[in-house]
Amino acid sequence: MTPSTAKPATGKGPVGGGKQFGTDLHRLYRAGRVHLPDFAIKYAAGTALIHQAGQGLSALRETCPNLLALTYLRQLQEELQEGMRVTAISVHDAGEALVKAAEAYAKSDDDAQAEFKKLMADPAHRAVLDRGPAPGRQWQAPPTAR
């Protein structure tokens, strides 16, 4: 669903309007720009650890080929790793979508846009937004299960 490009004079857009709407959009923007990417990075890091554990299980399986439990653990590790990998990518993509939606909807209402821009320019909010996700870390898609 995309917002209407018309900016009603009443300050009430198709999904809300006014100053509170601008504040809500800023919260969505912040969640998409900071919180969801942070979460995705944590999941991606966890996926990498699970991948390393899988390599250890494979090596152990070679030394104990008759231990069926290791085969099951390896299968469980692969399922968990794939689930976390897909979740990390989905959360990251959801964050990008929230940012785009907040920016688009802010343009649909004059009062909302003014409040959104005011909050975006506020140094207290900028400090969080400018740091981006997880200071010093960048998003990388997690490894695929092998």
C-alpha positions, 0 to 999 in steps of 0.5 A: 500500500502506498500513500496518497501523494495529495497533502490534505489541508486538514493535516489528516492523511489516508492513514493518519495525520498531524504532529503525532503521525509524524512522531509515529513515522519517526519511530518506525524510521528509527526501528527500521534504521537502527533496531531491526538492523541491530537484531539482524546483525546479532542473528547473522553473528549467531548464524556464523557461530552455528556454522562453526559448530557444524564444522566441528560436528563434521570433524567429530563425525569423521572420527566417530562414524558409528555415533548416530547422535552426531548425525542428528546433531549435524542435521539439527545444526543445519536446520537451525543455521538456515532458520537463523540465516533466513530470519536475519535476512528477513529482519534486515529487509523489513528494516529497509522497508520500514525506513522507505515506508516512513519516508513515503508516508511522511510526505503524504501529510504536511504536519506529519512531514514537518514533525518528522523533519524536526525529529530527524534534525534533532541532535538527540535523535540524530546521534542514534540514527547516525550511528546506524546498526551496531556500532563498528559492525556492518551487515553481512548476509550470514553463511548458508548451511552446508 
